[in-house]
Amino acid sequence: MLQYEIYGKNVFESAWQIFSEQHLQLSFVDCITIATMKNQKIRQIATFDRNFTKIEEMDVV
């Protein structure tokens, strides 16, 4: 089942903080993904985007 949720201002602000402080040249969309994953306590991501392998808190599968 696909779950769709809107997290709103908190995730946006967290994503903006990640985006403005990071040195990995992540896109803002990547930062939204990271903020959402942190918000939901998700550690694993299936992606071909190698930038996610540079983030210690995440496991790329």
C-alpha positions in Angstrom: 0.0 0.0 0.0 1.4 3.4 -0.9 1.2 5.9 1.9 1.0 9.6 1.1 1.4 12.2 3.8 2.1 15.8 4.0 4.5 16.8 6.8 4.4 20.5 6.2 6.5 23.3 7.7 8.7 21.2 10.0 10.0 19.0 7.2 10.4 22.0 4.8 12.4 23.9 7.5 14.6 20.8 8.2 15.2 20.3 4.5 16.1 24.0 4.1 18.6 23.7 7.0 20.2 20.5 5.5 20.3 22.2 2.0 21.9 25.4 3.3 24.5 23.7 5.5 25.5 20.7 3.4 28.7 20.5 1.3 27.7 17.5 -0.9 25.9 19.6 -3.5 22.6 17.8 -2.9 19.6 19.1 -4.6 16.7 20.6 -2.5 14.6 17.6 -3.5 17.3 15.3 -2.1 17.2 17.3 1.1 13.4 17.0 1.3 13.9 13.2 1.0 16.5 13.2 3.8 14.3 15.4 6.1 11.3 13.2 5.5 13.4 10.0 6.2 14.7 11.5 9.4 11.2 12.6 10.4 9.9 9.1 9.9 13.1 7.4 11.4 13.8 5.6 8.1 17.4 4.6 7.5 17.3 2.6 4.2 16.8 4.0 0.8 16.7 2.3 -2.6 18.3 4.7 -5.1 20.8 5.0 -7.9 21.7 8.5 -6.6 25.3 8.1 -5.3 25.0 11.3 -3.2 23.0 9.3 -0.6 26.0 7.0 0.0 27.8 10.0 1.5 25.2 10.4 4.2 26.3 8.5 7.3 22.7 8.2 8.8 21.5 6.3 5.6 21.9 2.9 4.2 21.6 2.6 0.4 20.2 -0.7 -0.6 
